[in-house]
Amino acid sequence: MTVETEDVAAPPSIASSMSNTPPQLTLPQPTSPTPTSPAEEENDGVDQVADGEVEDDPLGSDEASTDFTDPADPQERIIEMHNPETAALLAQVSQIMNASHQDFSFACGGSVPIALPAETSETESQSSSGSSSSSHEIATTAASNPVTIRWDPRDPSTPAARCKLTFPLDSSGDEHQAMDGLLANMLPATFGLGGKDVYDESYRKAAKLDPSSFSTNFSPYETGIIATVAQMLLPDIEGDFAVRRAVKAELYKLNVYEGPSGHFHAHVDTPRSRSQFGSLVVCLPAAHEGGMLEVRHNGKAMQFDWSSTASNNNSDEGDDNGGGGDLAATIKWAAFYSDCEHEVFEVRAGHRVTLTYNLYAVSADTTRYDAVRAITSPLVGHMNALLDNKDFMPEGGYLGFYTTHAYAHTSDDFDPSSLKGVDMVIWQGFQRLGCGVCLRPILNADCWNPEDAELIVGGEDFSMHISECELRDRRDLEGILDEWDKDEDIKHDDIAWLNEPGNTQTQLIYTAYGNEAFATAFYSWCSIIIGVPPHGDEGRMALAEPYA
């Protein structure tokens, strides 16, 4: 099996990232720090509000705003709380962190050869030789048996022999007839919109079967796919909250995109539960043209082209079977985080047949190697250099980091085991360096004007709250906020923020009055709050109390 990752996101090597020399942070002249102002960011997350529960914001706000404009210069506030050196160092580290999160993989993919009965040893030999074209591919010796799909016919009189397909497909008329039979027993694929399943061929044109209507002998565990996904996208949690995580794959759908015109416009999947962190798409070997999968996150994109044309162009000289060599007997796959936008481009000809799995993070009883262990990330070196500097927060204080991935953070059981990518590195890195860390929602109480919004640090209870109070004027706001679980020890303005907020979720639902009563809501961002200990004569002191 070969595994592909994006070109700039190769897992950091342990040797290169554990250097004895920490990165140097250059301190500008403290008398003239460069002012910065938070940039407005558009919310690209998924609306998690149940259909019909929440209407527009009250008193003239026509949409749930995720823009954040702090009326005070954040650097001036940091200088007032700490010193000019802290403000200058934070500006540098903030730039490093905002750049670093681009270097973490949000998707990975690869291929698994199918060991045909007469070619088992030859296929395994080719697989172990690592004939990948990318320096970021990981070769394994895993192989799959031919993949069989069986389905339940709508007509009970249909013989079972006509309700089976085995991949790779051959060119016989029987296989074409079986494919036609499969399509005849499938339903049009829908998509979620506003809490409902919608059928619209202009947005998505494909056929589907639910797991209750078909079976398959394919296992993503036995072929090594799940182990690879766990290493690339789900590193373990270390430190005081150590958790060994494993991946549970749950078969979700069988889809067929038929050419011409099969497609699925850009969309973001809705997680089925708090523990769902991603999706896996397995493409079975069936001839087709087009149908490239593109996955996007934070302005970057990865393409997975599994078409027959791409296989032929990327293969060595063909064998006696023509053109594509043994790539015609290869399973292709891609896995990506749930908050990634993705799109299936038009299938121009043939049949693009895929198995889709929901991926869940679960506790693991066994230890495994993690290709992206957070403590080995170069970003942790920058954190260490920051904390070693005696001019940085000499009296201690709080840092804040808004998570870069979207989570179901307003669920009552949200915890660090859900963190992904750079968010996990921030959590583990600062914890391992002696800081206290905790997850907290940041409520954006912006019922009149976003520029006058009251930003409130939440407590340990992340769950969405429905207020019994009614908002008629500003005097009612305090009563609504008093019902919500707030952190009584720390205020938003006490925190030096390292980045700008992004994805929001509905946090506090209440009744407002305009011309008539209607339900509306305050939204929150998910954040990691870091408690930085004071700096003493012998370095950073231990925290008097863990902040978590």
N, C-alpha and C positions, 0 to 999 in steps of 0.2 A: 504494500500500500504506500502511495506517496501522498504527502501532505503539503498543501500550498498555503502560504500566508502572504500578506501584502508586503511589498518590497521593503518598506521602511520599518516593519514591525517584527523583525526577527527577535526571538527571545534573547534577552541579555545573557551573556555567558557568565558563569559564576566567577571565573578567574579574572575577567576584565572589570567586573563591577565591584569587586571586593578589594580594591587597591588600598594600600596603607596611607596614601596621600589623599586627603579629602579635597574636593574641588575648592578653588579659591573664589570668594565673592569679593569683588572690588567695591570698596566703600567710597561713594562720591563725597564731595565737600558737603558737610552737614548743614552749612549755613544757607544753602540754596538748593534744596531738593526739588526735583522736577515735579510740578503738580500733575496729578492724574485725576480723571473723572471717570466714573463707571460708564461703560458703553451699554446701550440698550440692546438686549438680546431678545430675539423672537422665540416664543415657546414653540418647540417642534415636537413636544410630547404628545401622548395620546390622551384625549379627554376621557377620564375615568368616571364621569358623572353618569349615573343611571338615567336612562331616557325618561323625561318627564319630571325629574326631581328638582332641577335647578333651572331658573331662567336667568335673564341678564342681571348684571350688577345694579344696585339701586341708584336712584337719583341721578340719572343721566349717563352713567357709564354703560356703553353699549356692548362691551365684551369683557370677559375675564382677563384682566391685564396681567402680563408677566413682565412688563417693563419695570425697571427699578432705577430711580434717580434719587440719590442721596442729596439732600439740600446742602449738606456740609461737605467741604473738601475732605475726603477720607485721610489724606496724608496729614493735613493740619490736625485732625482729631487724634491720629496716632502719635504725632509729635507732642501734643498736649498730654496724652496718657503716658507716654514713655520718653522718647528722645528723638532728635533728628536722625541719629544713626539707625535706629530701629525702623523708621519710615523708609530710609534709603535702602536698607537691606531687604525689607519686605517687598519693595518695588521690584528688585532684582529677582527674588525668589518667586514672586507672583508671575513674572514673565517666563521663568524657567518651567514652572508647573503648567502654565497654560500651553507652552510649547510641548512639554513632555507628554501630555495626555494624548497628543496626536500620534505618538510612537507606540501606543498599545494596540494590540490586535483586537478588532471587534468581530472578526470573522476568520474562518480557516476552512480549508477544503482539501480534497485529495482524491485518490482513485484506489480501487481494490480490484485486482485481476480475478476473473472467474476461472477456476480450475476445471476445465472440461475433462471428462473421464479418461480420455486417451492422452491427455496432455498435462496431467497433474504435475509431474516432476519438472517438465520443461517450464511451465508457468511459474512455479515456485522459484526456479533458478533465475528467471528473468526478473521476478519481483525483488529478489534479494540483491540483485546486481545494482539496484539504485539508478536506473537510467532516467532520472528526472532531469528536466531542463532548467530548473530553478535552484539556486544555491540555498533557498529557504525551504526546500522540500525535505521531509523526513521519510526515509524508506523503511518499510518493515516487510516481514515475510508473510503477513496475513493474506489469505486468499479466501474466496467464497465459492461454495458450490453453485451450480446453476440455480437461478432464482425462479421459484414457481409461485404463481398467483392463482388462487382458486376463488370463485365467487358464487354467490347464490343467484340462480336465475329467477326472473320474475315469473316465467312459465314453469311450473313444477314438472311438466312433462319433458323438459329439455334434458338430454342425457348429460351426466356429470362430465363425460369426456369432452364435451363442447364448452365447458365452463372452466377451462384451465389454459394458462399461458406459461411457457417456460422461456426464460431469458438466459443467454442472448437469443433473440428471435432469428429463425432461418428465413430463407426467401420462399418457402413453400406456400402453396395456396392454403394449406390447412392453418398455418400461422396467421395469415391475413384474415381468414374466416373467423378464427378465434378472437382476433383483435376487434373485428366488427361485432362479434357477439359480446365482448366485454363492454364496448361503447353502448350497445343497445340496452345493457342492464345498468348503466350508470345514470346519475342524475346531474343536472346542470349545477356547477359550483357557484355558491353564493359568497358574499363577503359581509363583514359586520359594519354597520353604519348606524350611529345613534342608538345602540343597544338592540338593533334588529338585524336579521339576516336579509340581505338585499340581493336580488338577481338582476344584473344589468350587463349585457354582453359588451357594451361599449367600454365598460370598466374591467370586467373579467369575463373571459370566454374559455371555459374548461369544463371537464366532466369530473365527477367525484364518486367515490364509494367510502362509506364509513367502515370502521373496523368490524362492526357487527355484520357486515355483508360480504366480507372477503377474508381470506387467510393467506399467509405467506410463510415460507421456510427461511426467509432472510433474517439474519440477526446482526444488528450493528455492534453488538458486544463481541461476538465471536470473530468478527473481521477486524477488530482493533479500533474501529472508528470512535467508539465511546471513550476508550482510554486516551486517544489522541485529543478529543474535544476537552476532556477533563484537564489535561496538561496545558492546553493552549488557552482555554477560556475560563477555567474555574480553579484557580490556585487555592491551596488550603489557607485557613486563617491561623496565624501564629500568635504567640504572646499570651497575655492573660485570658484572652477569650479564644484559646486555641480550639479549632474545629477541623477535623479531617473531613473533607467534602468529596462526595462522589456524584456521578451523573446518573440519573434515572431517565431512560428514554421511553416515552409512551407513544405507541403508534397512533397517529391522528387521522390520516387520510391517505387514500390512493387517488392520485390525480392524473388525468391524461389531457395534455394540451395538443390539439389536433391541428395540423396545417391544411390549408392556410388559415391564418387569422387568430389562432389560439394565443392568448396573452393575459397578463394581469398587471394593471397599472400600479404605479408606486403606492405603497401602503406600509403601515406599521402594524404588526400583530398585536392583538390584545392578550396579555398574559392570562392564563386560566387560573392561576393561583399565585400567592406570594412567592412560593418557591420556584416558579418557572423563571428561568433566566434566559432561555433561548429556544431556537428551532433548528432542526436538522432536516435537510432535504437530500434524499438519495435518488439519483437518476439511474434507472435501469437501462441496459444496452438495447435500444431500439432506434432504428435509423430515423433521423429528423434533421431539418435545417432550421437555423435560427433558434429562438427560445433561450437566449442568454439570460442568466440571472445576474442582476447587479445589486449589490448591497452597499448602503451608504450610511455614514455616521460622521457628524461634525465636519461636514464639507469634504470628506474623503470617500472614495468608492473602490470596491473590489468587484471584478467581473469573473463569472464562472460560465464558460462557454463549453457546453457538453454536446454540441451538435456533431453530426457526422463530418461536416466540412472541417470543423476545428480539429477533430481527431486525425483526419487525414493530413492536414497541414502541419501538425505537431509531431507526426510519427516519423520513424526512420523509413527506409525503403520498404515497400510492402512485401508480404510473403506470397505464397502461392494462392492465398485466398483473395489477394488483390488489395491495393491501396493502403488500408489502415493497419495491416499486421494484426497483432492480437489485441489492439485497442478496441476492436469491435466487441470483444468479450471482456469489457471492463466496466465496473460500476463506478460512477462518479458521485461525489457528495460535497456538501457545503453546510457548515454550521455557523450561526451568528446570534448575537444578542437580541433579545426581544424588542428593544427600543430602536433597532436599526430599521431605517426605511429600506425596502427592497422592491424590485420590479422584475417581472418576467417579460422579456421582449417578445415580439410576435414570432410564432412558429410558422415558417413559410411553407414547410412540407413535412410529411411524416407524422410521427407520434412521439411526443415527449412524455414519458411515463415516469412518475415520481412517487416515492413513498415519503410522507412527511411525518416527523416525530416532534412532539413537545419535549423539551429538555428541562429537567428539574434538578435542583441542588438538594442532595440528601446527605445525611451523616454517613461517614465511611468508618468501618472498623479496622481497616488495614492502612498502612502507610504506603505512599507512592511518591515517586519523583515528580516534582512540578517544574515544567520548563520555564515558568514565569514566576517563580517564588518572589514575593514582594520584597523581601529583605535584600535580594541580590540586585535590585534595580538601581541604576545610576542615580535616579532621583533621590534615593535614600541618602546618598553621599552628600547631595546638596542640603538636605534637611540636617544632617550631622554637622556640616560646616556652619550652618545658620545657628544651631544651638550652641556650638563651641565658641562662638563669638561673644565675648563678654559685654560688648556694646549692644547686643540684641536683647531687648526686654530684660534688662538687668534685675528688675524687681519681679519678673514673672508676668504672666498675663494670659490672654486667650487669643488663639487663632481660629479662623473659621474657613471651611472649604465647602463650597456647594458641590454636591455630587454631579459628575459629568454624565452619568447614565440615569435613565428614568427607572424608578422603582415603584412598586405598589406600597409607597411608604406611609399611607394613611390606613393601612390594615393594622389590626390590634396585635399582630405577632411579627411585625417587621423587626429584623435584627441584623447584625453584621454579616451573617452567613449569606445574605443576598448581594453583597457588594461585588462589583466587577471592575476589571481593568485598573486604571489609575486610582479609582476610589478605594480599592482594596490596598493599593500601595500606600496611599496617604494614611489610611487607618493603621496598617501594620507598622509602617515605617516610624511614625511618631510614637507609637506605643512601645516599640522595641528600643527607642532612644530615650525612654524614661518619662515621656509625657503622658498625661491622662487624655483619653479620647472617649467621645460618646457621640451617638447619633441623636440629632434633634431636628424637629420640623421648625421652620421659620415662617410664621404666619404673616401674610401680607394683608393687613386690615385697611383696604383702600376704597372704602365705600363712597367717598366723595371725589377725591382727586388723587391720582397715583403719586403726585409729588408730595402730598401730605400724608401718605400712608404711614400707619403705625406698624413697625416691624417688631414682632414679638417672638422670643425664643420659647419654644414649647418644652414640655416636660418629657418624662419617659413614656407617657401614653401617646402613641402616634395615631390612634384610631380616630376616624372621622366622627365628629360630634354634631348632633342636631340640637340647636338651642330652642328652649321654650320661650325665650324673650323675643320681643318684637322691636324692630328698629323704625322709629318715627322721626327722630332727630338725633343730634350728636350725644345728647344726654343718655340715650339708651345704649350707646355703644359699650360703655363700661360694663353694664350688666351682662351683655352678650359675651364679652371677653372674659369676664370673671368665671363663667361656666367652663371655660376651656382650661385644660391642664397646662399651666405655664411653668417655666423654670424660674423659681423665685430667687435664685442666687446669681443669675447672670442676665444682663440686658444686651440687646442687639448692639448698642453703641459701645459696649465694653469689649467688643470683639474686633480684632484686626482681620479683615477678610482678604483671602488670597485670590479669589476669582469672583466672577459675576454669576448671579443665579440663572438657572435655565428652566428645567422642566418643573411644572407644577401639578398638584393634585388637589381635588376638593377636600378641604379640611374642616370647615365649620359652616354648617347650613343654618340659615335663620330666615325669619319672615320680615320683609321690608314693606314699606308703604310708599307708593307714589300716588297715582290716581286711584289705585286699588292695591290690596295686599297681594304679594307674590313671593315665591320662594327664591332665594338667591344664596350666594356663598362667598366666603373668604377662601383663598387658596393658600397653599404653603409650598415652600421649597424644602428639599431634603438636604441636610448639612451634616458635616463632621466638625465637631467642636473639639479643639485641642487645648488642654491646659498646660502651659509652659511653666516649669518651675523657675524660681529665681536663680541667678548666677552668683555663686560664692567664690571664695578664694581658690577653691579646688575644683571649680567647674560647676555644672548644673547641680543644684541640690535636689534631694528626693522630695517628691510631693508629700505634703503633710497628710493629705487624703487623696486616694485615687479619684479622678473625675471620670465617671463612667455611668 
